Amino acid sequence: MTDSEEEKTNIGRYNEAVREEWIQNVLTSLPSGLRILDAGAGEQLYRKFCDHLQYVSQDLGEYTGEGNQTGLQTSKWDYGKLDIISDITSIPEPDNSFDVILCSEVLEHIPEPVLAIKEFSRLLKSKGVLILTAPFCSLTHFAPQHYSTGFNIYWYMRHLEDNGFEIKNATVNGNYFQYLGQELHRLSSIAKTYSEDDFTSDEILAARVILKMLYRFSEKDKGSYELLNFGFFIVAEKT
């Protein structure tokens, strides 16, 4: 394939890369010296972008990589040294103790995510910054700690405002066509797992044709993200 053809058939592969680049840009633009809580830090992927900040990691610390062995699991998981091990809705820190809170791809793993938003409001100083990402739609992963498939922009608008936040920036990641491309790339591995079957040679060619079609539609897209996307990136300020 030519470079152009390869780009077209790679539609849907950039979900995580786009999210990481966005988080990196937001974190590295923060003024030096601010105290930041990485809530639900997991493997602390974003610590590397916080050298200029007072970084504090928090997580419940119970995921092993195997979960209950259903859905998508990582098989291995390494939290490293967490600063705080606690429930995300009850973090043992004083009121108004952080300048910034980052919570990335965590809300879907919280039984009552609105309670986490309330806790973030308690922990942040006035004018403090809350950085959120979560899937709009997700497959079952890290089960049994997977309680919601995703969050629409209207969820953020409702619950952030109700808990004393003003959304300063809401960036959408992907659109309907890109999401379908992502799932088409996953189809072979899912077919092997759940049907013990795989693409035929003709079906591989057909999948490439469909990916190119999705790429074409995506290039002409006029707002299909409102139906389906990878997720929203939110920056909110505590009022």
C-alpha positions, -999 to 999 in steps of 0.1 A, spaced: 0 0 0 11 36 -5 14 59 25 -20 74 16 -37 40 15 -21 30 48 -33 62 64 -69 54 52 -69 19 66 -55 31 99 -86 50 107 -96 44 143 -62 35 156 -53 69 172 -77 70 202 -51 66 229 -24 86 211 -46 116 207 -57 114 244 -21 112 256 -10 141 235 -39 162 248 -31 154 284 6 161 279 -2 195 264 -26 204 293 -2 192 320 30 207 306 12 241 302 4 243 340 25 267 360 53 252 380 49 243 416 12 235 416 0 205 437 -17 180 415 -37 149 424 -37 120 398 -70 105 410 -73 68 399 -37 70 388 -34 33 378 1 28 365 9 65 368 13 70 330 11 108 333 37 113 361 63 119 334 45 151 324 44 165 359 81 170 368 74 207 373 44 200 396 40 185 431 26 152 419 4 130 442 -9 97 430 -41 80 443 -58 47 435 -78 20 452 -50 -3 441 -70 -35 437 -67 -43 400 -43 -72 392 -45 -73 354 -67 -104 354 -98 -91 370 -126 -117 368 -111 -129 335 -140 -116 314 -140 -89 288 -108 -70 280 -81 -74 307 -44 -64 306 -30 -96 321 -3 -75 339 -6 -44 360 19 -24 380 8 5 401 43 14 413 44 32 446 11 50 452 11 80 475 -25 74 486 -44 41 486 -81 48 491 -116 49 476 -117 78 451 -149 91 467 -132 94 501 -96 106 498 -78 113 531 -67 148 523 -80 182 537 -105 204 519 -89 228 494 -56 209 493 -49 207 456 -45 232 428 -52 206 400 -69 172 398 -63 148 369 -88 119 364 -82 101 332 -102 70 320 -114 63 355 -150 74 358 -164 43 342 -147 22 369 -164 40 398 -198 27 410 -211 62 417 -190 86 396 -209 117 407 -196 111 442 -161 113 428 -170 147 412 -182 159 446 -150 147 462 -129 166 436 -148 197 444 -140 193 481 -103 188 474 -97 216 449 -89 251 459 -111 279 446 -102 284 409 -86 250 409 -85 230 377 -101 196 371 -89 176 341 -112 148 330 -112 122 303 -135 92 300 -149 71 272 -181 80 254 -186 43 247 -164 14 258 -163 -24 257 -163 -42 290 -128 -39 304 -111 -43 338 -142 -63 349 -156 -66 374 -147 -29 381 -165 -16 350 -198 1 359 -206 23 330 -199 21 293 -193 59 289 -203 95 294 -219 120 271 -211 157 272 -244 163 288 -233 142 318 -204 166 323 -225 197 319 -251 185 344 -229 171 371 -199 195 369 -222 225 372 -242 209 400 -209 205 420 -195 240 416 -175 237 383 -174 257 351 -163 239 320 -136 259 304 -128 235 275 -145 204 261 -127 187 233 -141 157 215 -119 128 205 -130 111 173 -163 107 155 -188 80 145 -167 68 115 -135 67 134 -151 47 162 -164 21 137 -129 19 123 -115 12 158 -140 -17 162 -133 -31 128 -96 -33 137 -106 -52 169 -129 -76 151 -104 -102 142 -91 -107 178 -127 -106 192 -138 -132 166 -109 -155 176 -118 -151 213 -156 -154 212 -163 -175 180 -130 -193 175 -130 -180 139 -112 -153 119 -113 -134 87 -109 -152 54 -86 -138 28 -115 -123 10 -129 -108 42 -95 -92 50 -97 -74 16 -133 -64 23 -123 -50 57 -97 -28 40 -124 -15 16 -147 -7 45 -119 11 64 -112 32 33 -149 40 31 -150 50 67 -119 72 62 -137 90 33 -168 96 53 -147 109 83 -129 133 61 -162 148 51 -177 146 86 -200 173 98 -206 165 135 -212 127 137 -194 129 171 -227 138 186 -239 102 179 -207 84 188 -171 92 196 -141 79 217 -147 104 245 -146 140 257 -116 158 272 -127 183 298 -110 211 316 -132 226 343 -126 253 370 -139 252 405 -160 284 409 
